[in-house]
Amino acid sequence: MKKILLVLTATFLSFGFSKAQGQNTAPDQTPKDTSYWQSEFSAGLNFNQAGFSNNWKAGGVNSVAFGSIIAGKALYRKDKVSWDNELELLFGIVRNEGEQTRKSNDRIFLDSKLGYQLTEKWSSYFSVNYLTQFAAGYNFNDDGSRTLISKFMAPGFLTSSLGFEYKPNNTFFLRIGPFSPRFTFVNDTEIINNVPSNYGVPAGDMVRVEWLAMQVFAGLDKDLSENLNLKSRYAMYANYQTLSFENIDHRLDVTLTAKITNIINVTFTGIGLYDKDQDPGIQYSQALALGILYKVGNKK
């Protein structure tokens, strides 16, 4: 009996020692994510062409169109601090036979936001966004001449905002900024000759500053299905000093992308804009394109 007890005790101690040793010396195989950044980048090209013979009875005009898009996001998250950055560049041209080359799309947009988490869905933030265009814009006259009405930084808009953000999920956000100064630039003092409103900038000046203003900014980026994505952005801007219904600016950008293959997509873009300093009516534009879109990133 003593021998049996001795053997059992020795076996138990040996087993316990080996298990403890294994726990102390075995390396941790669980990978640790030390990156606080998520990024996403996409670039696309589209090309459209139409040609007709001289005796084509259905009518038509020979045309060539080209469009491009570059978009990117860089998102930082650590504890309660966040830093979101977004860039969007759009440019397109169209050439119809017998007419001068014209733009079909032109936009430079940059948004950067620093946030601090307050609750699960609310955070405080400070943001800066910038909007302008690449190339000159013209009104084309019946006599074949053209009139310059816009260009790079004419106008250009730089808006800062301090306020609170509501973000219930990863696809939607709403920012409410009760203090949102905006700088409007027109770096060509001759444009006022063709655009009397001068985009709200006083005659002879190149910058207008609106210190006391409010901005509401919302965004949606949602996959409607496996191959269909909807992305929209809405901005409202109200100057407290000139506050009235007709003086509130509104802008809505919508992009609907349908994936045909991994790199071939059909894209619809639309813009609706109301800004009395630009035009008393509602402005809108839309484009539909088939092209290639290359997308990479580690965004979750």
MOMOQUI-V614176 format. One record per pair of residues at least 24 apart in sequence whose ideal C-beta (glycine too) atoms are under 10 Angstrom apart, sorted by the first residue. I is the first residue (numbers start at 1). J is the second residue. D is the distance in whole Angstrom. If there is no record, write none. Layout:
I;J;D, I;J;D
This chain:
35;76;10, 35;77;10, 35;298;8, 36;75;9, 36;76;6, 36;77;6, 36;78;4, 36;79;9, 36;81;9, 36;82;9, 36;83;9, 37;74;7, 37;75;7, 37;76;6, 37;77;8, 37;78;10, 37;83;9, 37;298;8, 37;299;10, 38;73;8, 38;74;8, 38;75;5, 38;76;8, 38;77;7, 38;84;10, 38;297;8, 38;298;6, 38;299;5, 38;300;6, 39;72;7, 39;73;7, 39;74;5, 39;75;7, 39;76;10, 39;85;9, 39;296;9, 39;297;5, 39;298;6, 39;299;6, 40;71;8, 40;72;7, 40;73;4, 40;74;8, 40;75;8, 40;86;9, 40;221;10, 40;295;7, 40;296;8, 40;297;3, 40;298;8, 40;299;4, 41;70;8, 41;71;7, 41;72;4, 41;73;8, 41;74;9, 41;87;9, 41;294;9, 41;295;7, 41;296;5, 41;297;6, 41;299;10, 42;69;7, 42;70;8, 42;71;5, 42;72;7, 42;73;9, 42;88;10, 42;257;9, 42;265;10, 42;293;6, 42;294;7, 42;295;4, 42;296;8, 42;297;8, 43;68;8, 43;69;7, 43;70;5, 43;71;8, 43;72;9, 43;89;9, 43;292;9, 43;293;7, 43;294;5, 43;295;8, 43;296;9, 44;68;7, 44;69;5, 44;70;8, 44;71;8, 44;90;10, 44;257;9, 44;263;9, 44;264;10, 44;265;7, 44;267;7, 44;289;9, 44;291;6, 44;292;6, 44;293;4, 44;294;7, 44;295;9, 45;69;8, 45;289;9, 45;291;5, 45;292;6, 45;293;8, 45;294;9, 46;92;8, 46;264;10, 46;265;9, 46;266;9, 46;267;7, 46;287;9, 46;288;10, 46;289;4, 46;290;6, 46;291;3, 46;292;7, 46;293;9, 47;289;9, 47;290;9, 47;291;7, 47;292;9, 48;92;10, 48;94;8, 48;104;10, 48;288;9, 48;289;7, 48;290;8, 48;291;9, 49;95;10, 50;96;9, 50;97;10, 51;97;9, 52;97;9, 60;97;10, 61;96;5, 61;97;5, 61;98;7, 61;99;8, 62;95;9, 62;96;7, 62;97;4, 62;98;9, 63;94;6, 63;95;6, 63;96;5, 63;97;7, 63;99;9, 64;93;9, 64;94;7, 64;95;5, 64;96;8, 64;97;9, 64;101;9, 65;92;7, 65;93;7, 65;94;4, 65;95;7, 65;96;9, 65;102;10, 65;104;6, 65;105;10, 65;287;9, 65;289;8, 66;91;9, 66;92;6, 66;93;6, 66;94;8, 66;95;9, 66;101;10, 66;104;8, 66;289;10, 66;291;9, 67;91;7, 67;92;3, 67;93;8, 67;94;9, 67;104;6, 67;105;6, 67;267;9, 67;269;9, 67;287;7, 67;289;5, 67;291;7, 68;92;7, 68;93;10, 68;105;9, 68;289;10, 68;291;9, 69;105;8, 69;107;9, 69;255;9, 69;257;10, 69;267;8, 69;269;9, 69;289;9, 69;291;9, 69;293;8, 71;109;9, 71;231;9, 71;255;9, 71;293;10, 71;295;9, 72;296;10, 72;297;8, 73;111;10, 73;221;9, 73;297;8, 73;299;7, 74;112;9, 74;297;9, 74;299;9, 75;113;10, 75;170;10, 75;297;10, 75;299;7, 75;300;10, 76;114;9, 76;115;10, 77;115;10, 77;117;9, 79;116;10, 79;117;8, 80;115;9, 80;116;6, 80;117;4, 80;118;8, 80;123;8, 81;114;8, 81;115;7, 81;116;6, 81;117;8, 81;123;10, 82;113;8, 82;114;7, 82;115;4, 82;116;8, 82;117;7, 82;123;7, 82;125;8, 82;165;9, 82;167;9, 83;112;8, 83;113;7, 83;114;5, 83;115;7, 84;111;8, 84;112;7, 84;113;5, 84;114;8, 84;115;7, 84;125;9, 84;127;8, 84;165;10, 84;167;10, 84;173;9, 84;219;10, 85;110;8, 85;111;7, 85;112;5, 85;113;8, 85;114;10, 86;110;7, 86;111;5, 86;112;8, 86;113;9, 86;129;9, 86;219;9, 86;221;10, 86;233;9, 87;111;8, 87;112;9, 87;130;10, 88;131;10, 88;231;10, 88;233;9, 88;253;9, 88;255;9, 89;134;8, 90;133;9, 90;134;9, 90;253;10, 90;255;10, 90;269;8, 90;271;10, 90;287;9, 91;133;9, 91;134;5, 91;135;7, 92;269;10, 92;287;7, 92;289;8, 93;135;9, 94;287;10, 98;144;10, 99;140;8, 99;144;9, 100;138;8, 100;140;7, 100;144;8, 100;145;10, 100;146;7, 102;137;9, 102;138;8, 102;140;7, 102;146;9, 103;133;8, 103;134;9, 103;135;6, 103;136;9, 103;137;6, 103;138;9, 103;150;10, 104;285;9, 104;287;6, 104;289;9, 105;133;10, 105;134;10, 105;269;7, 105;271;9, 105;285;8, 105;287;6, 105;289;9, 106;132;9, 106;133;4, 106;134;5, 106;135;6, 106;136;9, 106;137;7, 106;150;9, 106;152;9, 106;285;10, 107;131;7, 107;132;8, 107;133;6, 107;134;8, 107;253;8, 107;269;9, 107;271;8, 108;132;5, 108;133;6, 108;134;6, 108;152;8, 108;153;10, 108;156;9, 109;133;10, 109;157;10, 109;233;8, 109;253;8, 110;158;10, 111;159;9, 111;217;8, 111;219;9, 111;233;9, 111;235;10, 113;161;8, 113;165;8, 113;173;9, 113;175;8, 113;217;9, 115;164;10, 115;165;6, 115;167;9, 115;173;10, 115;175;9, 116;165;10, 117;165;10, 117;167;9, 118;164;8, 118;165;9, 119;166;10, 120;167;9, 120;168;9, 121;165;9, 121;166;6, 121;167;6, 121;168;5, 121;169;9, 122;164;6, 122;165;7, 122;166;6, 122;167;8, 122;168;10, 123;164;7, 123;165;5, 123;166;9, 123;167;7, 123;173;10, 123;175;10, 124;162;8, 124;163;7, 124;164;6, 124;165;8, 125;161;8, 125;162;7, 125;163;7, 125;164;7, 125;165;5, 125;167;10, 125;173;10, 125;175;6, 125;176;10, 125;177;8, 125;217;10, 126;160;7, 126;161;7, 126;162;5, 126;163;8, 126;177;9, 126;179;10, 127;159;8, 127;160;7, 127;161;5, 127;162;8, 127;163;9, 127;165;9, 127;175;7, 127;177;7, 127;180;9, 127;215;9, 127;217;8, 128;158;7, 128;159;7, 128;160;5, 128;161;8, 129;157;8, 129;158;8, 129;159;5, 129;160;8, 129;161;8, 129;182;10, 129;215;9, 129;217;8, 129;233;10, 129;235;8, 130;156;7, 130;157;7, 130;158;5, 130;159;8, 130;183;10, 131;155;9, 131;156;7, 131;157;5, 131;158;8, 131;159;8, 131;235;9, 131;251;9, 132;156;4, 132;157;7, 132;158;9, 132;185;8, 132;187;10, 136;188;9, 138;194;9, 139;194;8, 139;195;10, 147;193;9, 147;194;5, 147;195;9, 148;188;8, 148;190;8, 148;191;7, 148;193;9, 148;194;6, 148;195;9, 149;191;7, 149;194;5, 149;195;5, 149;199;10, 149;278;10, 150;186;9, 150;188;9, 150;191;7, 150;194;9, 150;195;8, 150;199;8, 150;278;9, 151;186;9, 151;187;8, 151;188;6, 151;191;8, 152;185;10, 152;187;8, 152;188;9, 153;185;5, 153;186;8, 153;187;5, 153;188;8, 153;206;9, 154;185;7, 154;186;5, 154;187;5, 154;188;5, 154;189;9, 154;190;9, 154;191;6, 154;195;9, 154;198;9, 154;199;8, 154;201;9, 154;206;9, 155;184;6, 155;185;6, 155;186;5, 155;187;9, 155;188;10, 155;191;9, 155;195;9, 155;198;9, 155;199;4, 155;200;8, 155;201;8, 155;208;9, 155;275;9, 155;277;9, 155;278;8, 156;183;8, 156;184;7, 156;185;4, 156;186;8, 156;187;7, 156;199;9, 156;207;10, 157;182;6, 157;183;7, 157;184;6, 157;185;8, 157;199;9, 157;200;10, 157;235;10, 157;237;9, 157;249;10, 157;251;10, 157;275;10, 158;182;7, 158;183;4, 158;184;8, 158;185;7, 158;207;10, 158;209;10, 159;183;8, 159;184;9, 159;210;9, 159;213;9, 159;215;6, 159;217;9, 159;235;8, 159;237;7, 160;215;9, 161;213;9, 161;214;9, 161;215;5, 161;216;9, 161;217;7, 161;237;10, 162;215;10, 163;214;8, 163;215;8, 163;216;9, 163;217;9, 165;217;9, 165;218;10, 166;218;9, 167;219;10, 169;222;9, 170;221;8, 170;222;9, 170;299;9, 170;300;8, 171;219;9, 171;220;6, 171;221;6, 171;222;4, 171;223;8, 171;230;9, 171;231;10, 172;218;8, 172;219;7, 172;220;5, 172;221;8, 172;222;7, 172;232;10, 173;217;8, 173;218;7, 173;219;5, 173;220;8, 173;221;9, 174;216;8, 174;217;8, 174;218;5, 174;219;8, 174;220;10, 174;234;9, 175;215;7, 175;216;7, 175;217;4, 175;218;7, 175;219;9, 175;235;9, 176;214;8, 176;215;8, 176;216;6, 176;217;8, 176;218;9, 176;236;10, 177;213;9, 177;214;6, 177;215;4, 177;216;7, 177;217;7, 177;237;10, 178;212;10, 178;213;9, 178;214;5, 178;215;9, 178;216;10, 178;240;9, 179;211;9, 179;212;8, 179;213;8, 179;214;8, 179;215;9, 179;240;10, 180;210;9, 180;211;9, 180;212;9, 180;213;5, 180;214;6, 180;215;4, 180;216;9, 180;217;9, 180;237;7, 180;238;9, 180;239;10, 181;209;7, 181;210;6, 181;211;5, 181;212;8, 181;213;7, 181;215;9, 182;208;8, 182;209;8, 182;210;5, 182;211;9, 182;213;6, 182;215;8, 182;237;7, 182;239;8, 182;249;9, 183;207;6, 183;208;7, 183;209;6, 183;210;8, 183;211;10, 184;208;4, 184;209;8, 184;210;8, 184;275;10, 184;277;8, 195;277;10, 195;278;8, 195;279;9, 197;275;9, 197;276;8, 197;277;6, 197;278;7, 197;279;8, 197;280;9, 198;277;8, 198;278;10, 199;275;8, 199;277;6, 199;278;6, 199;279;10, 200;239;9, 200;242;10, 200;249;10, 200;275;8, 200;276;8, 200;277;3, 200;278;8, 201;277;8, 208;277;9, 210;237;8, 210;238;10, 210;239;5, 210;240;9, 210;241;8, 210;242;9, 211;239;9, 211;240;9, 211;241;9, 212;238;10, 212;239;7, 212;240;4, 212;241;6, 212;242;10, 212;243;10, 213;237;6, 213;238;6, 213;239;5, 213;240;6, 213;241;8, 213;242;9, 213;243;9, 213;249;10, 214;238;5, 214;239;8, 214;240;7, 214;243;9, 214;248;9, 215;249;9, 216;248;10, 216;250;10, 217;251;10, 218;252;10, 219;253;9, 220;254;9, 221;255;9, 223;257;10, 224;256;8, 224;257;10, 224;258;9, 225;258;9, 225;259;10, 226;259;8, 227;257;9, 227;258;6, 227;259;4, 227;260;8, 227;261;10, 227;265;9, 228;256;7, 228;257;7, 228;258;5, 228;259;7, 228;266;10, 229;255;8, 229;256;7, 229;257;5, 229;258;8, 229;259;8, 229;265;9, 229;267;10, 230;254;8, 230;255;8, 230;256;6, 230;257;8, 230;268;10, 231;255;5, 231;256;8, 231;257;7, 231;269;10, 232;256;9, 232;270;9, 233;271;10, 234;272;9, 235;273;10, 236;274;10, 237;275;8, 239;277;10, 242;276;9, 242;277;10, 244;276;10, 246;274;9, 246;276;6, 246;280;8, 247;275;10, 247;276;6, 247;277;9, 248;274;8, 248;275;9, 248;276;9, 249;273;8, 249;274;7, 249;275;5, 249;276;8, 249;277;8, 249;278;9, 250;274;5, 250;275;8, 250;282;9, 251;275;8, 251;283;9, 252;284;9, 254;286;9, 255;287;10, 256;288;9, 257;293;7, 257;295;10, 258;290;10, 259;293;8, 259;295;10, 260;290;8, 261;292;9, 262;292;10, 262;293;9, 262;294;9, 262;295;9, 263;291;9, 263;292;5, 263;293;6, 263;294;6, 263;295;9, 264;290;7, 264;291;7, 264;292;6, 264;293;8, 265;289;9, 265;290;8, 265;291;7, 265;292;7, 265;293;4, 265;294;10, 265;295;9, 266;290;5, 266;291;8, 266;293;10, 267;291;7, 267;293;7
